[in-house]
Amino acid sequence: MASNAQLTLTGTSYTQNFDALGTTGIPSGWVVYNSATSTSLGTVDATFGTATDWGVYYDTTDCPSDVYGTGFKNCASADNGPLAMMTTCTLQEGQPNRALGVRQSSTTSHPGYDPGASFAFEMANTVGDSAFSLTFKLQSLDSASPRITTWTVDYGIGAAPTVFTPITTTPATLTTGGYSFNNQSVTATLPAAINQQSGPVWIRISALAPSTGSGNRTTTGIDDFDLTWSTATGSTGVTNVSAQQSLSLVVIGHSTTEKIRLSSTVEEEGVYKLNILDLTGRVVYKETINAQAGNQIIDVNGLNLAPGMYVAKINNRSSSSVAKVIVQ
């Protein structure tokens, strides 16, 4: 399996450690590509296999050089203590802590990996979310590889982006190879441009430039990908507090340019305000509702909206809830 469906964000954080690669494959939201460029996601890669024996990254007496091969692999993570000393296939295969890895190769034998290898994470949207921060581990896994690969972290917006913008990281330059075996922590604050996006948002970790030097190409892994964000008021002017149990709002059925049907559950009888906003924060509909405790259906008619993403918000003095609305 080379890819999974885009991930819908919930809460205020997302963490992926890749330990289940051997049982469930590549996690939801992740896609691996070869032939990636600064203007293209590349080609969805079909090399990944869940078996740990194809994720061995160092050749020893019981691990012949043809075991590993080129492409994306289920590797033992460099988080596994003194793994630099664990050079046998048996020890590597038995490690429960895994990393999503890739073995690069020449453009002659296997084009698309040097350059072009890319780990991509796809979020369905970021409506209601902002202030994104990212940490992950970049692992240089083959101490026998002299070549050096430089990795870029960037983002793209849309189902098939043609523009990818680099993200500043700490450390600023990210490399693997050069006879190194390490587990490097990378941090980044993502730009405000990814906030409040109604369509897919991609974060990539990619080798977009050819490796330097000569000799064998390296094996690189990623692990412990941790994305956090805030649901505080953003450019839409609403706050995503759907986790509050005192008030909830959900969309029912198919929303059209003329009608949106909502279901609201409140614990407290009283007066509530319902607003529907576009993604610029402009209120396109508002209504005052005298709500009874419990569940009620709210039909909003005669809207004359343009197709796209909207945000519905219901609130009183003490609580509020929002729902994402796709109008077609």
N, C-alpha and C positions, 0 to 999 in steps of 0.2 A: 504494500500500500504506500503510495507516494504522497497522498494528501487527504485532508478531511475538511468538513464544512467549516465555514467561518464561525467564529465564536461570538456569542452575544454576551456582553459584559454584564455582570451583576455585582452588587455590593460596591466595594471600593478597592479591591485588589484581586490579582490573578497570579497564581504561582504554578510553575510547571517544572518538575524535576526529572522527567523522562524515564523514571524507574520502571514503568509498565510497558516499555517498548516491546519487550519480548512476548507479552501476552495480548495487548490490545493494539499494538502498532503505533504509528505516529498519532499524537493526540489531536483532538478536535481543535480547529483553528490554525493548525500548522500545515504548511506545504513546503516541500523541498524542490528546488529547481536546479537545472543546469542551464548553461548559456545565458545567464542573467546579465543584463547591462544596466547602465545608468538610465536608460529609457524604456526598459522592458523587464517584466518579471522573469522572462525566459521560458524554458520548456519544463513542464511538470515532469519530474524525474521518476523513473520506474525501477530504479536499482535497489530500493530499500527492501531488506528482508528482516524479519523479526529475529532470526536465529542469531545467537551470540557468537557462534563459531565464525560468522562472517564479519564480526566486529572486532577481531583481533588486530591490534595495531603495532605489534613489534615482533619481528621474526627471530625465533630461537630454535633450539634443537628439536622441540616438539611442535613447532609452529612454522611450517614451510612457507616460503615467500608467496606461493600462489593461493594461500588460504584467504587472504584479505581481499585483494582485488580492488577495482575502482568503484566509487560511488558512495551513496549514503548508507550508514551502518548503525547497528545497535552496539555501541562501544561500552566497555567498562569505564566509568567516570574517573577522572583524576582526583576526585574527592575521596577516593578509597585509601586514605592514609598513605603508607609508603609504597604505593603501587608502582613507582619507578623501579622498585626491586622485584616486582611480581611480573617477570618476563614470560612466563610460560602461558600457553593457551589455556591450560586447565585453570590456572589461577584467575586469568582474565574472564573466562566464561562464567566462573562461579560467583563473580561479584554481583551483589544485588543492586548496588548503586550504579545506574547507567547514564550514559550521555548520548545525545543524538550527534553522530559524527559523519565525516565525509573524508574519503581518501581521494586526493586529486591525482590527475595523470596528465600526460602530454596531450597536446592538441592532435597529434598524429594517431596515437593508439585509441584515445577516448576523448574526442573533442567536447568542449562545453564545461569542463571542470576547472581548468586553469587557463584563463580566467572563466568565471561563470557559475561557480558553486554558490548556492544561496539558501539560507534558512529563512523562511518567511512566515510571519504570524499575521493572520487576517482577523480584524475585529469587524463585526457586522455594521456597527455604527458607534458614535460617541455622543449621541444626543443626551444632554443633561450631565455630561462628564467633562472634567477639565483638570488642569494641573497634574499631568501625567509624569511619573518618574519611573525609571527603568534600572534594574540591576540584573546582571547575568554573569555566568562564568564562561570565559573563553579558554579552551584547553588545547595546548600543544601536546599531542599524544604520541609522537614518534621521535624518540631521541636519536634515532639513526638517520633522520632526514636532514640533509644540509640546506635544502632550499628554504626560502623565507616567503611566506604568504602574508599579504597585508589585507586586513578585513575592514569593511566599511559598514557602519550602521546608518540606515536612512529610512525615510518614510515616503509612502505614496498614498494618494486618495483616489478612490473610485474602484469599480469592478476590475478594470484592466488598466492601471495607471501607465502613462507614458512619461511622467515626470517624477523623479525621485530626488528628495532633498536630503543631503547628509545631515546627521545629527552629531553635535559635539559630544564627545565622550571623555571620561576620565578612566584610564590614561587616554591621551589624545591620539596616539598611534597604537593600533592593535595588530600584532603580528603573531604568527605561529611558525614552527619550523626552526631552522638554524641549530640543529642538534639539541633542541630544548624539550624538556618534559615539564610542563607547568600547568597551573590552574589559576588563571588570572581573573580577578574580580573587575568587572566593568560597570560603571554607573553613567547615567545620562538623565538630564531633565529634558523632556520632550517639548517642542515648541507649541505655542498657543494655536498654531494653524491646524492641529489635529483635533482641537476641542470642538464639540457641538456639530460634528459631521454626521449628516443623515445617511451617507452611504458607506461602503467599506473603507477602512483605514488599515494600511499595511505597515508593519515594521519589519525590516529585513536586516540580516547579518550576512554580508556577501563578500566574496572575493571578486572584485570587479576589475582588478589589474593583474597582469601576469605575475607569477612568482619570480623571484630573483635568485641568482646563483645557478648552480648546476647540480646534477645528481638526483637522487630520489626525491619525489614530492612528499609533502607531509600529510599526516592525518590530523584533522582538527575536530574538536567536539564542542558542543555548547551544553550547559547544564544550569539548573537553578535559576530559570528565567522568572523574574519577579516584577510585575507591573502594578503600580499603585496609582490611584487618581482620587480626585475630590468630586463629590456630588453637590458642592456648594453652588450658589447662583452663578451662572455663566452668561454667555451672550444671549441666550434665549430669555433671560430674566426669570427663570423658574428654578426651583430647587427639587431635586429628585429625592424625595423622602418616602418612596414607596414601601420601604421596610417598616414604616410606622404601622402598627396594628390598629390604631384607633380610626384610621381613615384609609380607604383604598379606592382606586379607580382603574378600571380595565376597559379595553375596547372590545365590543362584541361584533363579530361578523366582519363583513367587507365594508370599508368606508369609501364613499363616493364623493364626488365634488359637490353634491347637494345634501348628503346626509351622513352623519356620524352617530352611531349608537354606543352609549357608554353604560357601564354598570358600576354603581358606587355603593360601597358599604360603609356606614358610619355607626359609631357607638353612641354618639351624643346627638339628640334631636336639636335642631336649630337652623340658623340661616347660614348658607354656604354660598360662595361665589365660584362660578365655573367660567374659566377663560380658555380659549383656544388661541394659540400663538403660532406664527410661522417661525422659521429658524433665524430670522433677524430680530425676533423679540416683539414684533408687531402683533397686537391683539386683533384677531380677525372675527372673533365672536365672544360675547360675554353675556352672562345670565346669572340672576340671583335665584337660589333654590331654597325653598323651605322644606328641609329634609326631615323625615322621621328616622328614628333609630332602626338600623337594619339595612337591608338591601333595597335599592331602587334603580329602575331603568331610566336613563336620560336619553331622549331622542333629540338631536340637534338637526333641524331641517332648514332648507332654503339657504344654504351657505354660499354657493357659487364660488367655490375654491378652485385654485389651480392644482393639478396633480402634484404630489410631493409629500414631504415629511412635515408633520405638525406636532405640537405638544399640547395636550389637554391638561389643565390644572384645576383641581378643586381644593378649596381651603376655607377655613373659618379663622377665628382669632388665634387658635392654639395649635392647629395641625394642618397639614396639606399633603396632597399626593399628586403625582403626575403620571401620564400615560403617553407613550409614543403612538402617533396616529399616522398610518400610511394611507394617503388619499389617492385613489386610482380612477 
